[in-house]
Amino acid sequence: MKTSLGYRSAAILLAAGLLIADGAASVAAPRGKGTTFEGSCSFEGTVKFDPGATYVTQPLHYDYPGEGTCSGTLNGTEVKDVAVSVHQYGAAEGTCADAHTTEPGNGELRFPDGSVLTYTLEFTYQLPETDFSFRGSRSGQAHGTGTFQTDRNDPATPAKCATPTGATDVPMDMTLTTDGPLVGSKK
């Protein structure tokens, strides 16, 4: 009787241990459940504002498609300077001199192997720099910066800010650095 109970207890403990280990493995490496990236990226793109940004505070919609490179670990594989595309969009409130998101925006990072990392983002902008925070749609965080002071900027942009139509297309360079693995939903 004692032997039977001992085996049963051991089997229960073993099964519980396997469930715990399986749960931990799912958190650490969500294979087949989404894209995971840990590392850093840099992008160049053009932010499209609707309506155009002016010197008067107003609600804005931003749309940022860009291209760049990332280095780090993608789905468990080391990558270095791989070409990526990024797309971010959402709602903000601001001017040409300062702005902030009014709710988390949406973003996705596309890698050459077809992996897509989905995330949300928030930002605060105070001329000349933007501070970003990113959250993987499943888990993880990242931070970054952006600047409108690029070699691609139109020197007339400040004058456009003073017009009723505002600045609608403004080049921006940005970076993203993970604070651990950033995990997006499977897409």
FENRA-V275209 format. One record per run of one state. SS is the DSSP state (alpha for helix, beta for strand, coil for the rest). FROM is the first residue (numbers start at 1). TO is the last residue. If there is no record, write none. Layout:
BEGIN
ss:SS from:FROM to:TO
ss:SS from:FROM to:TO
END
This chain:
BEGIN
ss:coil from:1 to:1
ss:alpha from:2 to:28
ss:coil from:29 to:35
ss:beta from:36 to:53
ss:coil from:54 to:57
ss:beta from:58 to:74
ss:coil from:75 to:76
ss:beta from:77 to:94
ss:coil from:95 to:97
ss:beta from:98 to:101
ss:coil from:102 to:104
ss:beta from:105 to:111
ss:coil from:112 to:115
ss:beta from:116 to:126
ss:coil from:127 to:128
ss:beta from:129 to:136
ss:coil from:137 to:138
ss:beta from:139 to:139
ss:coil from:140 to:140
ss:beta from:141 to:147
ss:coil from:148 to:156
ss:alpha from:157 to:161
ss:coil from:162 to:166
ss:beta from:167 to:178
ss:coil from:179 to:181
ss:beta from:182 to:183
ss:coil from:184 to:187
END
